[in-house]
């Protein structure tokens, strides 16, 4: 597999970015720190974006980045009765919710794929091909192998995903995870990242070619490029959440709401509230 070749926009200039290969160490890249433009901030939460180019500079992706301090915010899973699909915006009707973001894969009938636990209530069967899981206990996140789901507490929540992008501070794609996934398919990508600095990060890529309104077109990064960006964002561990037309997020700040809608409603949502 060829390493991802990306350019990073720093100020007004496009700068060739170092390639990150499977197994390489993951560490916060100072160049990426310079490239991020922060748009909104409140205690323990900030949101911004940066731009990357792929395919020899032909494809520009604006990547939204959200940083969350888990000491100030708690995490939970939510689903409507019968896993009825809902958009992130619909969950924001609860004014206590600060962020709503979609989670894992689901079948054509709208039921989540693999194991799901909602506040201790289990549904679905563990799927071996989904090689990572997101576990939430006492409002805190962990990224774990599926075998760890058997030891969750009585009130825990969890869902399965794939693939690992970063694991144990190293790029995992192609080494321990995602071996059967396409290396070349481009799509909208959503990353859940546990930073080595203790922060939780969400990264959502939007394809842009005809200006800002085109940002919701679900053509963008490859999964290796997604892994490279996750590693450069300082993720100690990171997984890919459901991308493409399902990828969506809404963030509430005091002055405004940031909406990054998807084209498809989803059955399971992760909600983030102040502690």
ZISULTA-V83580 format. One record per helix or strand of 3 or more residues. SS is the DSSP state (A for helix, B for strand). FROM is the first residue (numbers start at 1). TO is the last residue. If there is no record, write none. Layout:
SS,FROM,TO ; SS,FROM,TO
This chain:
B,7,10 ; B,13,16 ; A,30,35 ; B,37,42 ; B,45,54 ; B,59,69 ; B,73,78 ; A,81,83 ; A,88,91 ; B,97,102 ; B,116,118 ; B,121,123 ; B,132,137 ; B,140,144 ; A,146,151 ; B,157,161 ; B,164,167 ; B,190,195 ; B,199,208 ; A,212,216 ; A,223,232 ; B,235,241 ; A,244,246 ; B,249,252 ; B,257,260 ; B,269,274
